[in-house]
């Protein structure tokens, strides 16, 4: 009895940071094998350029969010395997003029670093067009302060601070060739002690040009036993490897070694990430793997120190370059909680689920939660393709194989208003309900090479008899209640629809997923209509569910 009570108390203590929010367990990907081991990826979704910290027995992770808002997702874990989204550090991107009204695909938040210093949490990131930004908070779940522009300028990316033992602060970063026409160098400069401004100029501490270390980027800054460490990937995103370099000074000179590579495994990359030292005395490294259309998913590798070098993954018989594990024992932890990043949403709360993001800074005309048990997404007025639509309500793909189904009522007040479910990327395809005259049609809208101005093709699949109308409305409206579904398997998408939620009819042509601009393909809802002065239509989404 005492032992059982002790376990109950312990379970309560280790789970308290998550109290107040329902813990979500995915039906399509759970890395925790339930036997003390885990299977990579620990987050099978597009959390590109992950960085992680340990604060006591808690772990916090953030990742690139580019043009999507809210940005800078913050995830929490008790064991580095089971993760839950607890908030976002940025509600709106600045300057507002660049990130409102239309998606700024691929711009915005690049490769952040999260740190804990003097009782506060900090996140730094590089916006390649505007400079180095920082936000801070007392609580990693928020609220976070408004962003501070630490360094104004172009091309600075992949920024990471280090507060030294004497209180001085340094910043390491990479450079974007697309903005400066140079790259493959890593620089260090000094910041003010509060980390809000540069007080020194950058110094090149590593040059990968003309070597196998080309495309060196994504550096993270650490200090261990008097040594300064910079860990970074090189050799390209899908084909590269991890490098660790050390020095007795933050400005070098540094000596470097390759410490993790794909080797004979099927885990390509293995690319940018973060090292964490746990309260239990273990060392781990989280990195991403580029999975094409699915984005950059997160893996966890053990770190073994060998001759004062951090060998990541499986330790080789000779040398210092490890290979990634697919399955390994979990980090030491007292937590037994299994939780995964949120996917499904019943739209019953006054706020959206943490998994949802817009494609641009939010405007209240996009849509709103309701107290009616649904989320209302208004049609966006535009004569341009969906690629330019800012109020796409999207989330990351959660696994290689899954099904996403939504139930909604589409209310149309004018002809050519439409709404439906979408797989969004550089190529995209949507299954939509569109008003044509006094009835609805089921249509598939598909576009290839959207980023290069590719045209949309529209295929009418079926006529749908409207399920209701309201002649007493201030503007005559008709509506359709329907279930739309996408099934994803090995990068292929098939659509179907139903009027009762039980029997689904295949709809349209199969579609091959494709990644977005620096992000994986995303799933969610679209609602649009021609530009003009007509009253908007809307989707009342009852729920959006992800399963097998």
Secondary structure, DSSP 8 states (H G I E B T S, - for coil): -HHHHHHHHHHHHHHGGGTTS-----SS---B-SSSEEES-SB-S--TT-EEEEETTEEEEE---BT-BSEEEEEEESSSSSEEEEEEEESS-SSHHHHSSS--TT-SBEEEEEEEETTEEEEEEEETTTEEEEEEESSTTS-----EEEEE-SSEEEEEEEE-TTS-EEEEEEE-HHHHS--SEEEEEEE-TTSSSB-S--EEEEE-TTSTTTT-EEEEEEEETTEEEEEEEES-TTT-EEEEEEESSTT---EEEEEEE-TTSS----EEEEEEE-TTS-EEEEEEEE-GGG-EEEEEEEEEEETTEEEESB--SSSS-EE--SEEE--S-S----------B---SSS--TT-BBSSS--TTSEEE-SSSSEEEE-EE-SS-GGG-TT-EEEE--SSEEEEEEEEEEEESSTT-EEEEEEESSSEEEEEEEEETTEEEEEEEEESSGGGT--EEEEEEEEE--SEEETTSSS-EEEEEEEEEEEEETTEEEEEEESSSSS-EEEEEEEE----SSS--EEEEEEEE-SSSS---EEEEEEEEEE-
